[in-house]
Amino acid sequence: MGHAFHQLYYHFAWSTHSQIPLIRRDYRPELLKIINEEAKDRGGWPIRHNAMPDHVHLLIRLPPTVKVSDFIGQVKGAEGKRKREWSFLPAGVNAWAKENSFKA
């Protein structure tokens, strides 16, 4: 009987809308905490993450049962909804770029 061993690592990076520096330094710890929690809730093992004023990086290990495009869409979407609780954006501004920012 065969055994399979998987170590699937992904690096995701996504930017703010029009790469405008919307992520304030004082908000970054909370933003990264939200991303970390959402990634774990969806079956991932976050390894490293970082936020800059205009983009976010996430290095994560995922099991082969997780569909990568759904995973990152859900993390970004959930993070965006939770982020609205924190008023670091001007009213009516969507923080994340609309283009597909999936990178593996």
C-alpha positions in Angstrom: 0.0 0.0 0.0 1.5 3.3 -1.1 1.8 6.4 1.0 1.8 10.0 -0.3 3.7 12.9 1.3 2.7 16.5 0.4 4.3 19.8 1.3 2.6 22.4 -0.7 3.7 26.0 -0.1 2.2 29.1 -1.7 3.3 32.7 -1.7 0.4 35.1 -2.2 0.7 38.8 -2.7 -2.1 41.2 -3.2 -2.2 45.0 -3.5 -4.5 47.7 -2.5 -6.7 49.3 -5.1 -4.5 51.2 -7.6 -1.6 50.5 -5.2 -2.6 53.4 -3.1 -0.8 53.2 0.3 -3.9 52.6 2.4 -2.5 50.3 5.0 -1.4 52.4 7.9 1.4 51.2 10.2 -0.8 51.2 13.3 -3.3 49.0 11.6 -0.9 46.4 10.2 -0.7 44.1 13.4 -4.5 43.8 13.4 -4.6 43.2 9.7 -2.0 40.4 9.9 -3.9 38.9 12.9 -7.1 38.7 10.9 -5.3 37.2 7.8 -3.6 34.6 10.1 -6.9 33.6 11.8 -8.8 33.4 8.5 -6.1 31.3 6.9 -6.1 28.8 9.8 -9.9 28.7 9.8 -9.7 27.6 6.1 -7.2 24.7 6.7 -3.9 26.5 6.0 -0.8 26.7 8.1 0.6 30.3 7.9 4.3 30.5 7.9 5.1 34.2 7.3 3.1 37.2 6.5 3.8 40.9 6.1 1.9 44.0 5.2 3.3 47.1 3.5 1.4 50.4 2.9 0.2 49.2 -0.5 0.4 45.4 -0.5 0.3 42.2 1.6 2.3 39.0 1.5 1.3 35.6 2.8 3.5 32.4 2.8 1.4 29.4 3.7 1.3 25.6 3.6 -1.9 24.1 2.3 -3.1 20.5 2.2 -3.8 19.0 -1.3 -7.5 18.9 -0.5 -7.8 22.7 -0.5 -8.6 24.4 -3.8 -6.0 27.3 -3.9 -8.1 29.8 -5.8 -11.1 29.3 -3.4 -8.8 29.5 -0.4 -7.2 32.9 -1.2 -10.5 34.3 -2.4 -12.1 33.4 0.9 -9.2 34.7 3.0 -9.2 38.1 1.1 -13.0 38.3 1.2 -13.3 37.5 4.9 -10.5 39.8 5.7 -12.2 42.6 3.8 -15.5 42.1 5.7 -13.7 42.0 9.0 -11.6 45.0 8.1 -14.7 47.2 7.7 -15.1 47.0 11.4 -12.0 49.1 11.6 -12.3 52.5 10.0 -8.9 53.0 8.5 -10.3 53.7 5.0 -12.2 56.7 3.8 -15.9 56.0 3.3 -16.7 54.2 0.0 -13.1 53.1 -0.7 -12.5 49.4 -1.5 -9.0 48.5 -0.3 -8.1 45.5 -2.5 -7.5 45.6 -6.2 -10.2 43.9 -8.3 -7.8 42.0 -10.6 -6.9 38.4 -9.8 -3.9 38.7 -7.7 -3.2 34.9 -7.2 0.5 34.0 -7.4 1.9 30.6 -6.7 
